[in-house]
Amino acid sequence: MKLKIYYDEIDGELQPKWVMLPRYDAEHHVRTYSVEAPYERFYKEDFHDDLKLVSITQGALTQCPFIDHQFDINLHQVQRDLIRQDHDPEAVYETDYYIVLVDDLEELLEYNVFERFL
């Protein structure tokens, strides 16, 4: 599984902004990812009308208690967040990528995610 990283350019330097996590199917409501997975840059031009994205709040993320760079997304919480925003909760199963802010991952994992993607 390859992560995609979207960067902002600030003062001529690339700063990792979003981690785009590919959706995968599983039998349970939790999806597990690692910031140590291989990654590639996602460019502004890669956004298109058919691309399906779901933004993940920090409340839907939990840190793995055993592996420092691993975290989970609770899809039930994501669905509750979507309902509160008047969006279709089934989008969690139809999206191409889950989007997580690099800042949220740094806070959650207490891990230098920012440096990892430079």
MMTF fields as JSON, N, C-alpha, C and O atoms, coordinates in Angstrom:
{
  "mmtfVersion": "1.0.0",
  "mmtfProducer": "UNKNOWN",
  "numBonds": 471,
  "numAtoms": 472,
  "numGroups": 118,
  "numChains": 1,
  "numModels": 1,
  "chainsPerModel": [1],
  "groupsPerChain": [118],
  "chainIdList": ["A"],
  "bondAtomList": [4, 2, 8, 6, 12, 10, 16, 14, 20, 18, 24, 22, 28, 26, 32, 30, 36, 34, 40, 38, 44, 42, 48, 46, 52, 50, 56, 54, 60, 58, 64, 62, 68, 66, 72, 70, 76, 74, 80, 78, 84, 82, 88, 86, 92, 90, 96, 94, 100, 98, 104, 102, 108, 106, 112, 110, 116, 114, 120, 118, 124, 122, 128, 126, 132, 130, 136, 134, 140, 138, 144, 142, 148, 146, 152, 150, 156, 154, 160, 158, 164, 162, 168, 166, 172, 170, 176, 174, 180, 178, 184, 182, 188, 186, 192, 190, 196, 194, 200, 198, 204, 202, 208, 206, 212, 210, 216, 214, 220, 218, 224, 222, 228, 226, 232, 230, 236, 234, 240, 238, 244, 242, 248, 246, 252, 250, 256, 254, 260, 258, 264, 262, 268, 266, 272, 270, 276, 274, 280, 278, 284, 282, 288, 286, 292, 290, 296, 294, 300, 298, 304, 302, 308, 306, 312, 310, 316, 314, 320, 318, 324, 322, 328, 326, 332, 330, 336, 334, 340, 338, 344, 342, 348, 346, 352, 350, 356, 354, 360, 358, 364, 362, 368, 366, 372, 370, 376, 374, 380, 378, 384, 382, 388, 386, 392, 390, 396, 394, 400, 398, 404, 402, 408, 406, 412, 410, 416, 414, 420, 418, 424, 422, 428, 426, 432, 430, 436, 434, 440, 438, 444, 442, 448, 446, 452, 450, 456, 454, 460, 458, 464, 462, 468, 466],
  "bondOrderList": [1, 1, 1, 1, 1, 1, 1, 1, 1, 1, 1, 1, 1, 1, 1, 1, 1, 1, 1, 1, 1, 1, 1, 1, 1, 1, 1, 1, 1, 1, 1, 1, 1, 1, 1, 1, 1, 1, 1, 1, 1, 1, 1, 1, 1, 1, 1, 1, 1, 1, 1, 1, 1, 1, 1, 1, 1, 1, 1, 1, 1, 1, 1, 1, 1, 1, 1, 1, 1, 1, 1, 1, 1, 1, 1, 1, 1, 1, 1, 1, 1, 1, 1, 1, 1, 1, 1, 1, 1, 1, 1, 1, 1, 1, 1, 1, 1, 1, 1, 1, 1, 1, 1, 1, 1, 1, 1, 1, 1, 1, 1, 1, 1, 1, 1, 1, 1],
  "groupList": [{"groupName": "MET", "atomNameList": ["N", "CA", "C", "O"], "elementList": ["N", "C", "C", "O"], "formalChargeList": [0, 0, 0, 0], "bondAtomList": [1, 0, 2, 1, 3, 2], "bondOrderList": [1, 1, 2], "singleLetterCode": "M", "chemCompType": "L-PEPTIDE LINKING"}, {"groupName": "LYS", "atomNameList": ["N", "CA", "C", "O"], "elementList": ["N", "C", "C", "O"], "formalChargeList": [0, 0, 0, 0], "bondAtomList": [1, 0, 2, 1, 3, 2], "bondOrderList": [1, 1, 2], "singleLetterCode": "K", "chemCompType": "L-PEPTIDE LINKING"}, {"groupName": "LEU", "atomNameList": ["N", "CA", "C", "O"], "elementList": ["N", "C", "C", "O"], "formalChargeList": [0, 0, 0, 0], "bondAtomList": [1, 0, 2, 1, 3, 2], "bondOrderList": [1, 1, 2], "singleLetterCode": "L", "chemCompType": "L-PEPTIDE LINKING"}, {"groupName": "ILE", "atomNameList": ["N", "CA", "C", "O"], "elementList": ["N", "C", "C", "O"], "formalChargeList": [0, 0, 0, 0], "bondAtomList": [1, 0, 2, 1, 3, 2], "bondOrderList": [1, 1, 2], "singleLetterCode": "I", "chemCompType": "L-PEPTIDE LINKING"}, {"groupName": "TYR", "atomNameList": ["N", "CA", "C", "O"], "elementList": ["N", "C", "C", "O"], "formalChargeList": [0, 0, 0, 0], "bondAtomList": [1, 0, 2, 1, 3, 2], "bondOrderList": [1, 1, 2], "singleLetterCode": "Y", "chemCompType": "L-PEPTIDE LINKING"}, {"groupName": "ASP", "atomNameList": ["N", "CA", "C", "O"], "elementList": ["N", "C", "C", "O"], "formalChargeList": [0, 0, 0, 0], "bondAtomList": [1, 0, 2, 1, 3, 2], "bondOrderList": [1, 1, 2], "singleLetterCode": "D", "chemCompType": "L-PEPTIDE LINKING"}, {"groupName": "GLU", "atomNameList": ["N", "CA", "C", "O"], "elementList": ["N", "C", "C", "O"], "formalChargeList": [0, 0, 0, 0], "bondAtomList": [1, 0, 2, 1, 3, 2], "bondOrderList": [1, 1, 2], "singleLetterCode": "E", "chemCompType": "L-PEPTIDE LINKING"}, {"groupName": "GLY", "atomNameList": ["N", "CA", "C", "O"], "elementList": ["N", "C", "C", "O"], "formalChargeList": [0, 0, 0, 0], "bondAtomList": [1, 0, 2, 1, 3, 2], "bondOrderList": [1, 1, 2], "singleLetterCode": "G", "chemCompType": "PEPTIDE LINKING"}, {"groupName": "GLN", "atomNameList": ["N", "CA", "C", "O"], "elementList": ["N", "C", "C", "O"], "formalChargeList": [0, 0, 0, 0], "bondAtomList": [1, 0, 2, 1, 3, 2], "bondOrderList": [1, 1, 2], "singleLetterCode": "Q", "chemCompType": "L-PEPTIDE LINKING"}, {"groupName": "PRO", "atomNameList": ["N", "CA", "C", "O"], "elementList": ["N", "C", "C", "O"], "formalChargeList": [0, 0, 0, 0], "bondAtomList": [1, 0, 2, 1, 3, 2], "bondOrderList": [1, 1, 2], "singleLetterCode": "P", "chemCompType": "L-PEPTIDE LINKING"}, {"groupName": "TRP", "atomNameList": ["N", "CA", "C", "O"], "elementList": ["N", "C", "C", "O"], "formalChargeList": [0, 0, 0, 0], "bondAtomList": [1, 0, 2, 1, 3, 2], "bondOrderList": [1, 1, 2], "singleLetterCode": "W", "chemCompType": "L-PEPTIDE LINKING"}, {"groupName": "VAL", "atomNameList": ["N", "CA", "C", "O"], "elementList": ["N", "C", "C", "O"], "formalChargeList": [0, 0, 0, 0], "bondAtomList": [1, 0, 2, 1, 3, 2], "bondOrderList": [1, 1, 2], "singleLetterCode": "V", "chemCompType": "L-PEPTIDE LINKING"}, {"groupName": "ARG", "atomNameList": ["N", "CA", "C", "O"], "elementList": ["N", "C", "C", "O"], "formalChargeList": [0, 0, 0, 0], "bondAtomList": [1, 0, 2, 1, 3, 2], "bondOrderList": [1, 1, 2], "singleLetterCode": "R", "chemCompType": "L-PEPTIDE LINKING"}, {"groupName": "ALA", "atomNameList": ["N", "CA", "C", "O"], "elementList": ["N", "C", "C", "O"], "formalChargeList": [0, 0, 0, 0], "bondAtomList": [1, 0, 2, 1, 3, 2], "bondOrderList": [1, 1, 2], "singleLetterCode": "A", "chemCompType": "L-PEPTIDE LINKING"}, {"groupName": "HIS", "atomNameList": ["N", "CA", "C", "O"], "elementList": ["N", "C", "C", "O"], "formalChargeList": [0, 0, 0, 0], "bondAtomList": [1, 0, 2, 1, 3, 2], "bondOrderList": [1, 1, 2], "singleLetterCode": "H", "chemCompType": "L-PEPTIDE LINKING"}, {"groupName": "THR", "atomNameList": ["N", "CA", "C", "O"], "elementList": ["N", "C", "C", "O"], "formalChargeList": [0, 0, 0, 0], "bondAtomList": [1, 0, 2, 1, 3, 2], "bondOrderList": [1, 1, 2], "singleLetterCode": "T", "chemCompType": "L-PEPTIDE LINKING"}, {"groupName": "SER", "atomNameList": ["N", "CA", "C", "O"], "elementList": ["N", "C", "C", "O"], "formalChargeList": [0, 0, 0, 0], "bondAtomList": [1, 0, 2, 1, 3, 2], "bondOrderList": [1, 1, 2], "singleLetterCode": "S", "chemCompType": "L-PEPTIDE LINKING"}, {"groupName": "PHE", "atomNameList": ["N", "CA", "C", "O"], "elementList": ["N", "C", "C", "O"], "formalChargeList": [0, 0, 0, 0], "bondAtomList": [1, 0, 2, 1, 3, 2], "bondOrderList": [1, 1, 2], "singleLetterCode": "F", "chemCompType": "L-PEPTIDE LINKING"}, {"groupName": "CYS", "atomNameList": ["N", "CA", "C", "O"], "elementList": ["N", "C", "C", "O"], "formalChargeList": [0, 0, 0, 0], "bondAtomList": [1, 0, 2, 1, 3, 2], "bondOrderList": [1, 1, 2], "singleLetterCode": "C", "chemCompType": "L-PEPTIDE LINKING"}, {"groupName": "ASN", "atomNameList": ["N", "CA", "C", "O"], "elementList": ["N", "C", "C", "O"], "formalChargeList": [0, 0, 0, 0], "bondAtomList": [1, 0, 2, 1, 3, 2], "bondOrderList": [1, 1, 2], "singleLetterCode": "N", "chemCompType": "L-PEPTIDE LINKING"}],
  "groupTypeList": [0, 1, 2, 1, 3, 4, 4, 5, 6, 3, 5, 7, 6, 2, 8, 9, 1, 10, 11, 0, 2, 9, 12, 4, 5, 13, 6, 14, 14, 11, 12, 15, 4, 16, 11, 6, 13, 9, 4, 6, 12, 17, 4, 1, 6, 5, 17, 14, 5, 5, 2, 1, 2, 11, 16, 3, 15, 8, 7, 13, 2, 15, 8, 18, 9, 17, 3, 5, 14, 8, 17, 5, 3, 19, 2, 14, 8, 11, 8, 12, 5, 2, 3, 12, 8, 5, 14, 5, 9, 6, 13, 11, 4, 6, 15, 5, 4, 4, 3, 11, 2, 11, 5, 5, 2, 6, 6, 2, 2, 6, 4, 19, 11, 17, 6, 12, 17, 2],
  "groupIdList": [1, 2, 3, 4, 5, 6, 7, 8, 9, 10, 11, 12, 13, 14, 15, 16, 17, 18, 19, 20, 21, 22, 23, 24, 25, 26, 27, 28, 29, 30, 31, 32, 33, 34, 35, 36, 37, 38, 39, 40, 41, 42, 43, 44, 45, 46, 47, 48, 49, 50, 51, 52, 53, 54, 55, 56, 57, 58, 59, 60, 61, 62, 63, 64, 65, 66, 67, 68, 69, 70, 71, 72, 73, 74, 75, 76, 77, 78, 79, 80, 81, 82, 83, 84, 85, 86, 87, 88, 89, 90, 91, 92, 93, 94, 95, 96, 97, 98, 99, 100, 101, 102, 103, 104, 105, 106, 107, 108, 109, 110, 111, 112, 113, 114, 115, 116, 117, 118],
  "secStructList": [7, 7, 3, 3, 3, 3, 3, 3, 3, 3, 6, 6, 3, 3, 3, 3, 3, 3, 3, 3, 3, 3, 7, 7, 7, 7, 1, 1, 1, 3, 3, 3, 3, 3, 6, 6, 1, 7, 3, 3, 3, 3, 7, 4, 4, 4, 7, 7, 6, 6, 7, 7, 3, 3, 3, 7, 7, 4, 4, 4, 3, 3, 3, 7, 1, 1, 7, 6, 6, 3, 3, 3, 3, 3, 2, 2, 2, 2, 2, 2, 2, 2, 2, 2, 6, 6, 7, 7, 4, 4, 4, 4, 4, 6, 7, 1, 3, 3, 3, 3, 3, 2, 2, 2, 2, 2, 2, 2, 2, 6, 1, 7, 2, 2, 2, 2, 6, 7],
  "xCoordList": [0.846, 0.0, 0.901, 1.816, 0.625, 1.433, 0.605, -0.497, 1.153, 0.521, 0.798, 1.775, -0.062, 0.177, 0.246, -0.543, 1.204, 1.391, 1.15, 1.741, 0.269, 0.02, 0.804, 0.746, 1.537, 2.393, 1.866, 1.322, 2.036, 1.862, 3.241, 4.221, 3.314, 4.586, 4.53, 3.704, 5.403, 5.446, 6.852, 7.825, 6.943, 8.237, 9.218, 10.404, 8.721, 9.574, 9.953, 10.716, 9.436, 9.745, 8.479, 7.395, 8.633, 7.499, 7.286, 8.221, 6.034, 5.658, 4.563, 3.529, 4.75, 3.697, 2.451, 2.523, 1.32, 0.066, -0.904, -1.429, -1.138, -2.096, -1.444, -0.602, -1.851, -1.523, -2.802, -3.853, -2.695, -3.847, -3.69, -2.776, -4.598, -4.532, -5.487, -6.689, -4.987, -5.883, -6.879, -6.536, -8.104, -9.149, -8.894, -8.494, -9.129, -9.105, -10.269, -10.726, -10.738, -11.879, -11.4, -10.36, -12.18, -11.895, -13.216, -14.237, -13.19, -14.407, -14.802, -15.931, -13.907, -14.191, -14.221, -13.89, -14.615, -14.821, -13.568, -13.64, -12.445, -11.191, -10.225, -10.08, -9.567, -8.544, -7.215, -7.129, -6.186, -4.87, -3.89, -3.833, -3.114, -2.113, -0.823, -0.804, 0.251, 1.548, 2.147, 2.103, 2.708, 3.38, 4.716, 5.355, 5.151, 6.403, 6.194, 7.149, 4.969, 4.686, 5.334, 5.611, 5.577, 6.1, 5.119, 3.911, 5.654, 4.784, 5.292, 6.435, 4.399, 4.752, 3.983, 2.979, 4.475, 3.852, 2.552, 2.458, 1.56, 0.284, 0.247, 0.355, 0.096, 0.142, -1.251, -2.248, -1.302, -2.563, -3.293, -4.52, -2.537, -3.118, -3.762, -4.549, -3.428, -3.995, -5.427, -6.133, -5.863, -7.254, -8.12, -7.793, -9.214, -10.133, -11.542, -11.725, -12.528, -13.935, -14.361, -15.271, -13.734, -14.138, -13.434, -13.764, -12.48, -11.735, -12.619, -13.161, -12.757, -13.588, -12.677, -11.797, -12.905, -12.079, -12.964, -14.046, -12.487, -13.161, -12.125, -11.082, -12.434, -11.541, -11.755, -12.888, -10.647, -10.691, -10.342, -9.302, -11.217, -10.952, -10.036, -9.904, -9.415, -8.52, -9.283, -8.715, -10.57, -11.387, -11.597, -11.948, -11.39, -11.563, -10.258, -10.228, -9.177, -7.864, -7.478, -7.751, -6.846, -6.273, -4.88, -4.613, -4.02, -2.648, -2.566, -3.244, -1.742, -1.477, -0.64, 0.378, -1.042, -0.273, 1.053, 1.884, 1.258, 2.445, 3.471, 4.66, 3.011, 3.905, 3.8, 2.728, 4.908, 4.919, 4.387, 3.742, 4.628, 4.279, 2.984, 2.688, 2.214, 0.994, -0.219, -0.171, -1.311, -2.537, -3.747, -3.633, -4.898, -6.15, -7.128, -7.089, -8.003, -9.14, -10.391, -10.605, -11.217, -12.475, -13.56, -13.984, -14.007, -14.978, -16.339, -17.068, -16.7, -17.965, -17.925, -18.91, -16.805, -16.675, -16.681, -17.28, -16.03, -16.033, -17.464, -17.862, -18.229, -19.627, -20.433, -21.249, -20.216, -20.904, -20.518, -21.368, -19.247, -18.79, -19.466, -19.88, -19.577, -20.223, -21.707, -22.22, -22.382, -23.806, -23.982, -24.893, -23.104, -23.178, -22.99, -23.486, -22.281, -22.02, -23.002, -22.803, -24.057, -25.082, -24.519, -24.921, -23.582, -23.028, -23.422, -23.813, -23.316, -23.67, -22.647, -21.47, -23.066, -22.126, -21.532, -20.487, -22.171, -21.64, -20.424, -19.772, -20.121, -18.956, -17.661, -16.678, -17.647, -16.429, -16.064, -14.902, -17.054, -16.81, -16.654, -16.327, -16.886, -16.843, -15.698, -15.455, -14.999, -13.94, -12.713, -12.499, -11.923, -10.638, -9.557, -8.702, -9.621, -8.62, -9.269, -10.24, -8.713, -8.999, -7.897, -6.72, -8.269, -7.288, -7.119, -8.091, -5.857, -5.525, -4.487, -3.533, -4.677, -3.685, -2.4, -2.442, -1.275, 0.024, 0.111, 0.63, -0.387, -0.361, -1.132, -0.69, -2.278, -3.056, -2.289, -2.314, -1.608, -0.822, 0.353, 0.667, 0.988, 2.109, 1.634, 2.291, 0.495, -0.033, -0.452, -0.171, -1.112, -1.584, -0.422, -0.401, 0.534, 1.602, 2.788, 3.618, 2.86, 4.036, 5.286, 6.233, 5.232, 6.22, 6.453, 5.504, 7.668, 7.989, 7.556, 8.381, 6.277, 5.694, 6.136, 6.413, 6.197, 6.589, 7.949, 8.082, 8.931, 10.281, 10.295, 11.083, 9.438, 9.374, 9.067, 9.567, 8.245, 7.781, 8.529, 8.074, 9.643, 10.447, 11.464, 12.226],
  "yCoordList": [-1.165, 0.0, 1.239, 1.357, 2.149, 3.351, 4.565, 4.78, 5.355, 6.601, 7.661, 7.576, 8.647, 9.801, 11.022, 11.16, 11.906, 13.084, 14.319, 14.48, 15.188, 16.456, 17.531, 17.619, 18.344, 19.38, 20.773, 21.001, 21.703, 23.13, 23.705, 23.251, 24.709, 25.403, 26.691, 27.563, 26.808, 27.975, 28.541, 27.859, 29.801, 30.48, 29.672, 29.593, 29.081, 28.337, 26.945, 26.259, 26.51, 25.17, 24.324, 24.82, 23.048, 22.127, 21.699, 21.284, 21.806, 21.408, 20.344, 20.61, 19.157, 18.135, 18.611, 19.018, 18.558, 19.067, 17.938, 17.869, 17.048, 15.957, 14.625, 14.503, 13.626, 12.241, 11.64, 11.658, 11.113, 10.51, 8.994, 8.41, 8.386, 6.96, 6.192, 6.456, 5.263, 4.519, 3.676, 3.041, 3.693, 2.875, 1.411, 1.069, 0.571, -0.859, -1.498, -0.979, -2.616, -3.302, -4.269, -4.913, -4.35, -5.272, -5.637, -4.99, -6.649, -7.136, -6.316, -6.432, -5.501, -4.748, -3.252, -2.831, -2.456, -1.014, -0.175, 1.053, -0.809, -0.089, -0.367, -1.506, 0.69, 0.551, 0.983, 2.03, 0.184, 0.437, 0.869, 0.293, 1.908, 2.454, 2.733, 2.774, 2.923, 3.258, 4.425, 4.444, 5.402, 6.505, 6.056, 6.814, 4.854, 4.316, 3.597, 3.07, 3.568, 2.924, 3.725, 4.913, 3.097, 3.841, 4.947, 4.821, 6.022, 7.126, 7.781, 7.595, 8.552, 9.354, 10.662, 10.775, 11.635, 12.953, 12.939, 12.32, 13.63, 13.841, 15.306, 16.197, 15.559, 16.916, 17.522, 16.807, 18.828, 19.546, 19.08, 18.981, 18.799, 18.358, 16.973, 16.589, 16.227, 14.888, 14.917, 13.91, 16.069, 16.203, 16.289, 17.023, 15.548, 15.588, 15.326, 14.908, 15.566, 15.489, 14.104, 13.991, 13.053, 11.692, 11.168, 10.085, 11.913, 11.491, 11.648, 12.723, 10.57, 10.573, 10.609, 9.763, 11.612, 11.811, 11.985, 12.568, 11.467, 11.669, 12.191, 11.575, 13.334, 13.939, 13.276, 13.05, 12.971, 12.279, 13.266, 13.923, 13.366, 14.235, 13.52, 12.296, 14.292, 13.701, 12.774, 11.822, 13.054, 12.217, 10.807, 9.918, 10.577, 9.254, 8.466, 7.326, 9.077, 8.443, 7.926, 8.567, 6.768, 6.248, 5.706, 5.154, 5.874, 5.404, 3.941, 3.487, 3.212, 1.824, 1.813, 2.501, 1.059, 1.051, 0.294, 0.393, -0.459, -1.302, -0.828, -1.121, -0.096, 0.343, 1.858, 2.386, 2.553, 4.014, 4.7, 5.742, 4.169, 4.847, 4.333, 4.645, 3.551, 2.961, 3.59, 3.947, 3.724, 4.323, 3.702, 3.074, 3.885, 3.342, 4.466, 5.538, 4.193, 5.06, 4.286, 3.173, 4.867, 4.26, 4.725, 5.88, 3.836, 4.209, 4.559, 5.353, 3.988, 4.368, 5.841, 6.557, 6.295, 7.704, 8.586, 9.661, 8.152, 8.917, 9.046, 10.112, 7.971, 8.02, 9.004, 9.753, 9.01, 9.983, 11.413, 12.303, 11.627, 12.951, 13.358, 14.508, 12.433, 12.727, 13.065, 13.984, 12.337, 12.601, 13.999, 14.726, 14.382, 15.731, 16.823, 17.937, 16.508, 17.477, 17.319, 17.9, 16.531, 16.278, 15.652, 16.007, 14.713, 13.954, 12.487, 12.046, 11.754, 10.343, 9.532, 9.514, 8.865, 8.08, 6.886, 6.374, 6.441, 5.318, 5.718, 4.862, 7.006, 7.486, 6.865, 6.789, 6.417, 5.804, 4.524, 4.117, 3.895, 2.65, 2.868, 1.936, 4.092, 4.4, 5.331, 5.568, 5.857, 6.834, 6.179, 4.973, 6.993, 6.52, 6.654, 5.784, 7.774, 8.057, 8.68, 9.431, 8.353, 9.071, 10.12, 9.808, 11.357, 12.434, 12.783, 13.021, 12.806, 13.147, 14.267, 14.218, 15.27, 16.34, 15.804, 15.045, 16.194, 15.811, 16.296, 15.583, 17.493, 18.029, 17.135, 16.927, 16.607, 15.711, 14.431, 13.936, 13.896, 12.677, 12.936, 12.107, 14.076, 14.408, 14.479, 13.963, 15.119, 15.245, 13.885, 13.564, 13.104, 11.792, 10.858, 10.23, 10.776, 9.788, 10.267, 9.467, 11.586, 12.155, 11.644, 11.141, 11.801, 11.24, 12.299, 12.969, 12.465, 13.518, 13.115, 12.763, 13.173, 12.817, 13.814, 13.434, 15.084, 16.138, 15.824, 15.876, 15.507, 15.201, 13.934, 13.82, 12.997, 11.731, 11.953, 11.224, 12.958, 13.168, 14.287, 14.745, 14.723, 15.742, 15.096, 15.793],
  "zCoordList": [0.0, 0.0, 0.0, 0.814, -0.92, -1.038, -0.627, -1.132, 0.297, 0.71, -0.342, -1.087, -0.392, -1.251, -0.336, 0.6, -0.623, 0.206, -0.651, -1.719, -0.159, -0.824, -0.083, 1.144, -0.835, -0.26, -0.597, -1.678, 0.35, 0.103, -0.127, 0.463, -0.99, -1.159, -0.35, -0.618, 0.632, 1.507, 1.46, 1.783, 1.053, 0.925, 0.083, 0.403, -0.984, -1.902, -1.444, -2.125, -0.3, 0.216, 0.262, 0.565, -0.042, 0.047, 1.485, 2.169, 1.938, 3.288, 3.177, 2.563, 3.745, 3.678, 4.414, 5.574, 3.741, 4.296, 4.636, 5.748, 3.654, 3.821, 3.529, 2.639, 4.3, 3.987, 3.42, 4.061, 2.217, 1.557, 1.64, 1.058, 2.374, 2.677, 1.766, 1.783, 0.983, 0.091, 0.885, 1.883, 0.412, 1.05, 0.715, -0.398, 1.686, 1.422, 2.167, 3.185, 1.658, 2.256, 3.327, 3.193, 4.382, 5.483, 6.144, 5.912, 6.945, 7.607, 8.832, 9.308, 9.343, 10.571, 10.273, 9.165, 11.251, 11.059, 11.32, 11.315, 11.544, 11.795, 10.65, 10.204, 10.181, 9.148, 9.746, 10.388, 9.537, 10.128, 9.049, 7.963, 9.382, 8.461, 9.222, 10.452, 8.466, 9.039, 8.271, 7.041, 8.986, 8.305, 7.739, 7.009, 8.054, 7.512, 6.181, 5.61, 5.683, 4.399, 3.272, 3.44, 2.139, 0.99, 0.598, 0.799, 0.04, -0.353, -1.627, -2.045, -2.223, -3.387, -3.305, -2.601, -4.034, -4.015, -4.809, -5.869, -4.275, -4.941, -5.365, -4.522, -6.647, -7.193, -7.315, -7.413, -7.306, -7.47, -8.733, -8.747, -9.78, -11.045, -10.949, -11.815, -9.894, -9.723, -9.203, -9.273, -8.681, -8.261, -9.514, -10.446, -9.539, -10.671, -10.165, -9.021, -11.002, -10.594, -10.131, -9.31, -10.631, -10.276, -9.027, -8.544, -8.505, -7.315, -6.081, -5.827, -5.32, -4.115, -2.896, -2.734, -2.036, -0.849, 0.373, 0.296, 1.511, 2.787, 3.769, 3.985, 4.355, 5.334, 6.701, 7.126, 7.372, 8.658, 9.767, 9.718, 10.767, 11.91, 12.891, 12.863, 13.747, 14.741, 15.687, 16.221, 15.894, 16.769, 16.251, 17.026, 14.954, 14.364, 14.325, 13.861, 14.814, 14.786, 16.168, 17.183, 16.193, 17.44, 17.154, 16.087, 18.111, 17.983, 18.359, 19.281, 17.651, 18.002, 19.282, 19.351, 20.281, 21.535, 21.441, 22.344, 20.361, 20.256, 19.224, 19.35, 18.204, 17.131, 16.994, 16.699, 17.206, 17.269, 16.019, 16.132, 14.865, 13.619, 12.996, 11.843, 13.743, 13.214, 13.887, 15.064, 13.128, 13.666, 12.987, 11.935, 13.602, 13.09, 12.777, 13.381, 11.818, 11.53, 11.911, 11.431, 12.768, 13.185, 12.213, 12.262, 11.34, 10.316, 10.897, 10.303, 12.044, 12.686, 13.073, 12.891, 13.602, 13.964, 12.724, 12.735, 11.666, 10.417, 9.895, 9.425, 9.978, 9.539, 10.385, 9.848, 11.693, 12.556, 12.166, 12.138, 11.869, 11.445, 10.133, 9.98, 9.198, 7.921, 8.11, 7.471, 8.969, 9.242, 9.82, 9.425, 10.763, 11.353, 10.305, 10.47, 9.238, 8.173, 7.003, 5.936, 7.212, 6.19, 4.92, 3.812, 5.09, 3.968, 4.12, 5.201, 3.049, 3.033, 3.839, 3.48, 4.913, 5.722, 4.979, 5.38, 3.92, 3.144, 2.311, 1.712, 2.272, 1.519, 2.037, 1.3, 3.301, 3.847, 3.095, 3.082, 2.471, 1.745, 0.234, -0.5, -0.221, -1.65, -2.015, -3.198, -1.038, -1.293, -1.92, -1.797, -2.585, -3.096, -2.022, -1.862, -1.288, -0.244, 0.977, 0.876, 2.132, 3.367, 3.504, 3.322, 3.822, 3.954, 5.429, 6.146, 5.863, 7.242, 7.212, 6.435, 8.056, 8.162, 8.782, 9.751, 8.229, 8.795, 10.24, 11.098, 10.517, 11.884, 12.858, 13.987, 12.43, 13.293, 13.595, 14.722, 12.585, 12.81, 13.752, 14.606, 13.593, 14.489, 15.932, 16.837, 16.142, 17.501, 18.054, 19.209, 17.239, 17.676, 18.009, 19.068, 17.102, 17.23, 18.068, 18.498, 18.295, 18.953, 18.24, 18.845, 16.935, 16.015, 14.943, 14.536, 14.48, 13.521, 12.11, 11.267, 11.882, 10.592, 9.52, 8.382, 9.893, 8.978, 8.325, 7.102, 9.134, 8.629, 7.784, 6.846, 8.108, 7.39, 5.913, 5.056, 5.616, 4.25, 3.522, 2.474, 4.045, 3.34, 2.439, 1.769]
}
